[in-house]
Amino acid sequence: MYDENNVFAKVIRGEIPATKVYEDAAVLAFQDISPAAPKHVLVVPKDKYISLADFLEKADDKTIAAFFKTTGKIAADMGLAKSGYRIITNHGKDASQTVPHFHVHILGGQPLGPLVSGDRKVR
C-alpha cells in the first residue's frame, strides 16, 4: 500500500522544500540532500508508485517511456551526457530502498567506480 506520508510525497506536495532541477506535470527532479557524487539528482514520478516493480506493473507504456526519456534529458541538462552518469533505483529491503516512492538517482560529475563495493564483483 502506498504511504501518503513518505518524504517524496511530501516533497511533491510542497510540504518539504527541495532544490528542484526539473518539473513538469508528471515528473519532479531535485537535488539529493546527501549527495553520493558531485552531481546527484533524484527523479520521481508525481503519481503514486512504491517501487520500480510497482511502476512497471501499474503505469502504461507511454508513461514509462516518458519517465525514462525525461530522466535522460535531465542527465543531459546536468552536463553529464559526454562524461557519463549512473542511474540507480532500489527495490525493497535487500536493495536498501529507504523511501517507498519509486525514484531514480542520477549520479555523475566524477568517476564512479565499480557498481558494487566490496569483494563481490557484478558480471
C-alpha positions as CSV (number, residue, x, y, z in Angstrom):
1,M,0.0,0.0,0.0
2,Y,1.3,3.5,-0.9
3,D,2.3,5.6,2.1
4,E,0.9,9.1,1.5
5,N,3.3,10.5,4.2
6,N,6.5,9.3,2.6
7,V,9.1,12.0,2.2
8,F,8.9,12.2,-1.6
9,A,5.1,12.5,-1.5
10,K,5.6,15.5,0.9
11,V,8.2,17.0,-1.5
12,I,5.9,16.6,-4.5
13,R,3.1,18.3,-2.5
14,G,5.5,21.1,-1.5
15,E,5.3,20.3,2.2
16,I,9.1,19.7,2.4
17,P,11.4,22.1,0.5
18,A,13.6,20.8,-2.3
19,T,16.1,22.3,-4.7
20,K,14.2,21.5,-7.9
21,V,16.1,21.0,-11.2
22,Y,13.2,19.9,-13.3
23,E,9.4,19.7,-13.1
24,D,6.6,19.0,-15.4
25,A,3.0,17.6,-14.9
26,A,4.3,14.1,-14.4
27,V,7.9,14.3,-13.0
28,L,9.8,16.1,-10.4
29,A,13.6,16.1,-10.1
30,F,15.6,17.6,-7.3
31,Q,19.0,17.6,-5.6
32,D,19.7,14.8,-3.2
33,I,20.2,16.2,0.3
34,S,23.0,13.7,0.9
35,P,24.8,13.5,-2.4
36,A,26.9,10.5,-3.2
37,A,28.6,12.2,-6.1
38,P,29.3,15.8,-7.2
39,K,26.1,15.7,-9.2
40,H,23.3,13.7,-7.6
41,V,19.6,14.3,-8.5
42,L,16.5,12.3,-7.6
43,V,13.8,11.8,-10.3
44,V,10.3,10.9,-9.1
45,P,7.1,10.4,-10.9
46,K,4.3,12.5,-9.3
47,D,1.9,9.6,-9.4
48,K,1.8,7.1,-6.5
49,Y,4.2,4.2,-7.2
50,I,6.1,2.3,-4.4
51,S,9.0,0.9,-6.5
52,L,10.1,0.2,-10.0
53,A,8.2,-3.1,-10.0
54,D,5.0,-1.2,-8.9
55,F,5.6,1.5,-11.6
56,L,6.1,-1.1,-14.3
57,E,3.0,-3.0,-13.2
58,K,0.7,-0.1,-12.9
59,A,1.8,2.6,-15.4
60,D,1.0,2.4,-19.1
61,D,3.8,2.1,-21.7
62,K,3.6,5.8,-22.6
63,T,4.1,6.9,-19.0
64,I,7.0,4.5,-18.6
65,A,8.7,5.7,-21.8
66,A,8.1,9.3,-21.0
67,F,9.6,8.9,-17.5
68,F,12.8,7.4,-18.7
69,K,13.2,9.8,-21.6
70,T,12.7,12.6,-19.2
71,T,15.4,11.1,-16.9
72,G,17.8,11.0,-19.8
73,K,17.0,14.6,-20.7
74,I,17.7,15.7,-17.1
75,A,21.1,13.9,-17.1
76,A,21.9,15.7,-20.3
77,D,20.8,19.0,-18.9
78,M,23.1,18.4,-15.9
79,G,26.0,18.2,-18.4
80,L,26.6,14.5,-17.9
81,A,26.0,13.2,-21.4
82,K,29.6,13.3,-22.5
83,S,31.4,12.3,-19.3
84,G,28.8,9.6,-18.3
85,Y,26.5,9.0,-15.4
86,R,24.8,6.3,-13.5
87,I,21.1,5.7,-12.9
88,I,20.2,3.7,-9.8
89,T,16.8,2.6,-8.5
90,N,16.4,0.3,-5.5
91,H,13.6,-2.1,-4.9
92,G,12.9,-3.5,-1.5
93,K,14.8,-4.2,1.7
94,D,17.8,-6.1,0.2
95,A,18.5,-3.2,-2.2
96,S,18.3,-0.7,0.7
97,Q,15.2,1.1,-0.6
98,T,14.6,3.7,2.1
99,V,11.7,5.7,0.6
100,P,8.6,3.8,-0.5
101,H,8.1,6.0,-3.6
102,F,9.6,4.9,-6.9
103,H,12.6,7.1,-7.8
104,V,15.8,7.0,-9.7
105,H,19.1,8.5,-8.7
106,I,21.2,10.2,-11.4
107,L,24.9,10.3,-10.3
108,G,27.8,11.8,-12.1
109,G,30.5,14.5,-12.1
110,Q,33.4,12.2,-11.3
111,P,34.5,8.6,-12.0
112,L,32.0,6.5,-10.0
113,G,34.0,3.2,-9.6
114,P,32.5,-0.3,-9.6
115,L,28.8,-0.9,-9.4
116,V,29.0,-2.7,-6.1
117,S,31.6,-2.1,-3.5
118,G,33.4,-4.8,-1.6
119,D,34.9,-8.1,-2.7
120,R,32.0,-9.2,-4.8
121,K,32.0,-8.2,-8.5
122,V,29.0,-7.8,-10.7
123,R,29.3,-9.7,-14.0
